[in-house]
């Protein structure tokens, strides 16, 4: 899919040479993070709303810092991009964002009318040197960080604490996200659990604790955990859990939903827990960089993606949870298979008993134990250095086996793909001969 998007983007760039830049919208988003059919629909809708034509050049990235570097150092003229929360903060501090105008003429403002009040409050907490993130960004998707676990081997009680990643019972069956920021934020909550309980510090305050002492404490904790860790992963951990090669995984809710559903088909009981010590929520949001050339189309793009029917389609395709608190979105993801939970914080005060997947929408009692991460600014280098020391180079034997298996599987997939392509090519040639 990424290859198709790249080809389309390249073709669009060539086509763009004969178009006015005002008729081009350059979108930069995460891979596999949209229902691609809405891209063409936006072009049609935009012309209907404004009487102007627009052609979308859609490109993707896999790392926040890659996107940021292109804008910060390369001054690339992307019109609208989708960074994560801490990068939004960094872009605000670096004066890299334009405010998002909500004047859409006679077109409804889908942004402010549907944004969850909870999400708005979280964006209010972002630190942008006096700039309110809600004026410069609009949320897209959100989720939580917690523990994905196999209920056959791990009890609910064991999974209810971050200490599960240091439980020797699960040695060489633990996978940790290779994300310094996400891991640090959870473990500092665990280490300072008593301080939070006695009121000497809040969870929000802990997210700004970046002293050498705090880093050292987290490093010591994680070096103990490292003895039991099978692998540090960015994406393959959920597959290992589905295949029962792992029993515990520090993971994101979006990956957890996918893993739970895949595992269920194979008769594996995977569950997702939000540890009692607290956990973080994360957000991705749309912004308009200061070097944008088509600001008007950019704000219309953000408004279009905030429309409830478009929100629902994007959620269904990507598997992530939208920031939209629209009643249409609530109704679309209400599922009587789940027990009713209090989602009044996210949707409306009346929504105290909604039947929804608690992995996607945590209940109020759970979300009250959450906090959000922030940009570390000049201290980011210290965080990365600490993480490098934690991981070291002494991966367990199982890690190497997993890597070898992954390589072999990838090679087999590539070979199978080539076979399929050759078959299609031969079939195509046969049809042409007729």
N, C-alpha and C positions, 0 to 999 in steps of 0.2 A: 504493500500500500504506500509506504514511504517513497518507494521508487517511482510509483505512478504520480504521486504529488510532485516529486522533484521534476519529472519530465514535463508535467503540466505547467509548473512554475517557469521552467526554462522556456517553454513554448510561449508562455504568456509574456515573458520579458522581451522575446523577439517581436511578438505582436505589438507590445507596448511601444516599440520604437516609432510606430506610425500613429500612435494615439497621443492626445494631450495628457500630461501628467494629472490634470484635474479629473480625468475620466478613468483613472486607475486607482484602485485601493490595494495597498500592499499590506497583507495580514501575516503576522508571524505568531504561530501558536505551537503548543506541544503536539507531539506526534499522537495520532489516534485519539484526538480530543474534540471531535466534532462529528456530527452527521454530515458527511460531505455533500449530500443532496441539497442542504440548505444554502450552500455557497451560491449556486446558480439561481436559486429562488430569491436570494438577497438582491442580486443584480436586477431581476425583474421588479421586485418590490420597490427598490430604490427609485427606479425610473417612474413607477406609478406614483410614488409619494412626492417626488421632486421635479419630475419632468426632465431629469438629466440622466444620461447613460453613465454606467460605471462598469469597469472590468476588474474583477478580483484576481490578484496574484497572491496565491496562498502558499506559504512556505512553513516548514516545521523545524523545531529544535528539540533537543533531548536534555539539555542542561541550561539552567537559568543563566549561569555565568557566560555561556556562549552567546546567548541573546544579548546580554548586557554589554559585553565587549564590543559587539558589532555596532551598537548604538552609542556607547560611551566613547570608544576609541575610533571606530570607523565612521561614526556619524551617519550611519545608513538611514535612509529616509523611509523606514517602515511607518505606516500610518497608524496601525493599531497592533499591539502585542499583548501577550498574556503571561506576565511574570507571577511568581509566588509572592506571598506576603512580605517576606524580609527584603526581597529585591524591590518591591514597590517602595518600601521605606528608603532603601538606598538610592533609588532613582529620585525620590522626592528631595532627599537631602542634597543630592548632586544637581538639583534644578534641571532634571532631564524630562520632566513631564509638563504637559499643558493641561489646564483645567478642562473638564468635560462639560460643555454647554448643553443644557437640557431643553433648549428651544428647538422644537421640531415642527414649528408651524402648525398645520392642522393634523399632523400625525400624532397619535397618542404617545404620551411619555410612558413607555412600558418599564422604564428603569425604576423610577421612584415609586411608582404605583404598586410594584410587585416585590421589591427587595425585602427580604426578611428583616424584621427589626433587630434580631439577634446579630445578623451579619453587619448591619449598619453600625451597631454598637461596637462590634469587634474592629471594624475599620476605623472607628473613632479613636481606638486605642493605639493605632499605628503611630509610630514616631517619625514625623517628617519635618522637623525643624520649624514647627509652628504651622505647617500646612496640614489641613484635614484631608486624610486619604479619600474620604467620600467625595471630595470635590475633584480629585484627580484620578480616581479609579472606580471601577464598578466590578463587584464580585462576579465570578463565573461559576466555579465549583469549590467545594470545601469537603473536609473530612477530619478524621481523628487519627491518632497514633495509639496503638494498643498491642495486645498480645493475641496472636492467632495460635490456636493450640488444638491438638488431637485429643478429643475427650476419651479415647480408648486408653491413653497412657497418662494423661494429665487431668487432674481433678479441677473442678471449677474453683475450689479454694486455692489450689496451687497457682492457678492462672490469674488470680485476683491481686497479685503483687508483682512488682518489677523484679523481686528477688527470684522469680522463677528462672531468670536467665543465669542465676548462679547456683541453681539446684543441681547437685551432682547426679541426681537420679536421671537427668536428661543429657548426660555428657555425650558429646558428638551427635546430638540430635537437635541442636539449637542453631537457629539462623538469625543473624542481626543485620538490619539495614546498614549498608555502607554509607551512612549519612551522619557526619559528626554533629551537626546541629540538632537533628532529631533525637539522636541517642543522648547527647548531653542534657537536653531539656527534660527528658524523662528521668534520668538518673539523679539530677540535682534535686528533683522533687522527692525522690526516694530518700536521698541522703539527708535532706532537710525536713523530712516528714514531721518530726517532733516540733521543730521550730514553727512550722505552719500550724500545727495543732494547738500550740500554746499562744498563738497570735503574735509572736515576735517578728514574724515576716509573713508576707502574703505570697501566694503562688505567682502573681503578676510581678512582684518585686524580684523573685528568684530568676525570672527570665532575663533580668539585667545583671545578674551576678556573674561577672567575668574575671574575677580576681585570680591571681596565681594559685591561691589556696583552694578556691572552688574547683579550678581546673585540675589541680593535683588530686583532690578528693574523688572526682569523677574518674580520673585516670586510674587511680588505685582500684576503684570498684570494678571498672571494666577490664582491668588486667586479670582480676580474679575470674571474671566471667569468661575471658578469652580462653582459659584452660578447658572450657566445656564447649566452646563454639565450634560448630562444624564448618561454618562459612560466613563471610561478610558478603552481602549480596545487594544488588541494585534492583534486580527483577526476577531472578530464577528461584528465589526462596519460596514463593507461593507454589511453584511446580513441585518442589521437593516436599512440601507439606501435603499436597494432593496425592503424591506417590508414597506417602508415609515414610519418606527418608528423613523427615524432620518431624519433631513432636511439638516444638515451640518456636515461634518466630515473632520478633519485634517487627511489627508491620503496620501498614497504613490501611485504613478502613476500605478504601477502594479496591486494593488488592485482596483484602480479606473477603469481600463479597464475592469476587470472582472465584477465589479458592474454595470457599464454602459450597458454592453452587456446583463447581466442577467435582469436588470430592463427593458430594452427595450422590452424584450419578454413578460413582464407583463404590458406593456403600461405605465411604469414610466419613466419620463424624467430626468435622472441623467446626470450631467455634471461635468467637472473637470477644475478648474481655478488655474492659477499660479499668486498669489497676486502681486500687483503693487510694494509693498515695497521691493520685492526680495524673493528668496526662495533658497533651497539647492538642489543639485544633490547628488546622492549616487551611490556607485559602489561596486560590489563584484568581486573578482579576484582570480585566481589560484596562489598558492605559493608552494614552496617545502621546508618543514621544515628542520632544521639542523639535525634532528634525522632520516631522511628518509634513507631507506635501498636500494631502487631501484630508484636512481636518473634518470637513463637513461629512464626507462619506464615512469617516471613521466613527463619528458619534452616532450616525445612523446605523452602522453595523452593530455597535454596542446595544442600541435600542432594539434592533431587530432580534438579537439573540436573547433579549430579556422578555420577549413576547412569550406568554405561557405555552402556546402550542409548539413553538420552536424549542423552548426549554425542555419540554417533555421528550421531544424527539432526540435531542442531544444527550439527555440522561439515559434514555433507552439504548442508544448506540454505544456510548462510552462506558456506562456502568458507574459513573461518578454521580455525586449529588449536587444539584444546583443550589445556588444561594437564594433562589426565588421562593418567596413565601406565598405565592398566589394560590387561591383556593383551588384552581384548576390543577395545579401541580400537586397539592395535597391529595386531592381526590384521585389523581392518576396513580399515585403510589400508595394508596390505602389498600391494605391486604388483610382480609379477615382471618388469614392463617396465623396472624400474630396477635398477641395479647395487646389490649389498648394501653397506650402510654401517654404521659403528659408531654405534649409538644406545643404547649401554649407559648413558650418562649420563642419558638421559631415561626409559627404561623399566626394565630390570633389568640387572644385571651380565652376564647371559647373552646379552643382545641386542647382540652385537658384529657381526652380519652380517644386517641387516634390509633387505629390498628395499622402499625407500620413496622418495617424492619428496623430494629433498634441499632443495627450496625450502620445503617444509612442515616437514621435519625435518632441519635441518643436521647433517652428520656431526660426530662428536666433534672431529676435527682442525680443523673450521671454527669450532665453537662456542667452542673454546679461545681464539679471537681476538676474542671478544665481551665487551662490558661492558653496563651498564645505566644509564639516565639517572636523574637525581634532581630533586626540586623545587628551584628556585632561590630560593624564599622571597622575601626583600625585594629580591633582585637581579634578579627577573623583569623589572621595568620596564626595567632596563639592557639586557637581552637583546632585548626587544621594540623598544626604540629603535634598537639596532644593526641589527636586521633591517629596520626601516623605512628606514634610511639605505642599506642594501644594495640594496633593491628600487628605491628612488627612483621616478621617474615616466617614465623613458625606456625604455619597453618597445620591443622590436624591431618592425619592420613586420610580421613573421610573427605576433607575438602578437596584433596588432590584427586580422589576417586570421582567425586562429583564433577569436578572440572573436566576430567578425562571423559566421563560419560556425556557431559554437555557438548564437548567438542565432537565426539563420535555421533551424537544425535544430530548436531548441526550439519555435520558432513553428510549424514544419511539423508537429511532433509534437502540439502542442496542437490544431492545426486537424484533424489526422487523428483525434485522440481525440474531438473534438466530433462529427465525422462518424460515428464508430463508435457514440457514445452516441445520436445522433439515429436511426441505423438500428435500434439495439436498442429505443429508445423506440417507434418506429413499429411494429416487429415485435411488441412487447408490447401496444400498443394494438390491433393487428390480432387478436391472440389473444384479447383481452378481448371484442372485438366478436363473435367466434364464440361 
